[in-house]
């Protein structure tokens, strides 16, 4: 069934991949033996930023740091809800320095952010997806279960724990995308049986992705409630979105996919408190 969808202006934080390369492997998509083209990665990223700006969204930038090639995946840096910021604590040493960079960025902004550094390992919006009144929280590979209670306390929203079981989909944002406050799309094969029951209960009308759509990172998508920016290769998933009243916009990020990330990984949403 198709619905009338409404877009709302969003505020995103992104990081130019000036130092992007794959020199280590911390997920199944990374292979240091495969050459990377940093200039091509920057061109892909610039195209994505242009799409957001053309849609009327605000895009702020955090400066890339030499020696942190994965910093382009800004979604992992923090989770932001009502101007409360929970800065990530990364599982792998190769990314640990990103926490400091993101914490300092938020502390330096004129916005009145309440910034908290995580005690427990979590990887920001990689595993924490705000879905209307709740936060869907992934665990299984990167974010530890004890981090979910901390997210609930800091961000002041109920957390629903979802367990990931396929190492290819090591973050929740590779297996599930929030389309609007009531609608999600996800890959059923990525979740434990119990978590799948939770998703079916919460979202009986969810869009389901098949294995091929998941494998091109089709679920690593960003939605403003109407426009859904997703990998260009996910054409079948785009057709499903269109049938449900969304406007899919395909963007190709093949170079950045070599690091195990795509559209959503490059995009951290900054959600602000509503003021009367």
C-alpha angles and dihedrals in degrees: 000000000000121000135193104257125202125209121215126198113258137198116224137184119212137175122215110236094233091144099032117147137129108244099146137026121237097150134035093258095060121090117168089199091067111084119239129207111215094190090054090049090053091049091052091048093049089053091053092049090049091053091054093048092047088055089056099255125141115241121194123187134222116204114252116240122223111246094029102091094166094056088100086077091080095169088075094058100078148328118245126195126162090348091304111127126201106190115214126252106207125223096216124062090223090070101033094101091063091073092065093047093052094043091052092047093055093044090054097052124105089227112099097248120173100216123201126178112221121249094196128051112272131148102215120237088353085083104011115071118178109222112180108288096359144053117232105213125198128209137165103087115022114005114059119227093241088062091068094069089050091052090051092051096045100039096038096226132111114263126217113202117221122184120218118210107177114079091210087066097047096154125050091237090065091056104034138029128196109226099178137334092290104026133072137165122213149163109250092201092063096065138073116251092255093050090048089056090051092052093047090051096047097039111027090162097048121141108247122214123210126223095269093051091049092048092061088051091251090155093056088091140137123221132189091192095275111024114061116195109202139154111295091230092064094085097146091051089048089056090052090051092049091051089056095052100263124127108231117205115193120213123177118224103165095148094051090046087068086073092051098259142099141164101335094037088061093049129073114185117220107209115195131205115256113247124206 
